[in-house]
Amino acid sequence: MTTQQFTTTLAQALGPAYPEAEAQAIAALVAETLLGLTPLQRRMQAAAPVPPAVAERLPALQARLLAHEPVQYVLGHAHFAGLELEVTPATLIPRPETEELAQLITQANAHRPGLTVLDVGTGSGCLALALALGLPQPARVLGVDVSAEALAVARRNADRYALAVELQQLDMLRDTPGGLAAGALDVLVSNPPYVRASEQPLMRTNVLAWEPATALFVPDADPLLFYRRLATLATELLRPGGQVWLEINEALGPETAALFNPANFAEVQVLTDFFGRVRFVRAVRA
């Protein structure tokens, strides 16, 4: 079996479960990962033989993908902001929009060394690690999450890149991160649960069946419960001029922004992502 045959065979097998372009993209990613190739190398080495040990893995991989298990879980990693991060069903798979959020924060703080940053609901650690890598040094970055399993993944990701991110387990709705004095925080960032339960029918099987529901969904009766708590934490912990950066439900932009009282926050903005969808709220502590 050649590299091209491996890729084509897998793409064709995935046809019943995925659109053609997505099946081809998944098959290419699997081939590149298992063979240690870049996309260009995969195309240039299309006629190269696939090692038998890799070819033998194809049926099991194919079965998992046909069950709609996300390819990132099948391969055990996802790419984010130049990092290759471990992901498991205990963590969300990082999205491009979240990577854009990390870019916005690093660009806005490109000349500000010595920042203290809190990532609430860190999951795989993607935001915390991208900021620890991208912000001017020294920077202190703390990531918190309610899930011990997710924090274990985040710790392995931090260790892989030797990034000094502090990690704490806590329930953000009830607890305050330890080791942070009131008014000592420069940046609070979060991608909390924000998908309303009624929006589940709009989501794909590979998300609903595999990704952690506790990191995704909120009740329709109180869809902003995490954002209210984040507004309280920001009021308590941010120094004057400190920034809040949040990923949000695109249907609830004005409502989310309204949680940041003008008496406490200036420059409250609802921002769009690179697809033109409402996706972020930014606010500055007065």
Summary of the structure (lengths in Angstrom):
residues: 286
radius of gyration: 20.5
end to end distance: 63.2
largest distance: 66.4
contacts: 943
relative contact order: 0.10
helix: 42%
strand: 22%
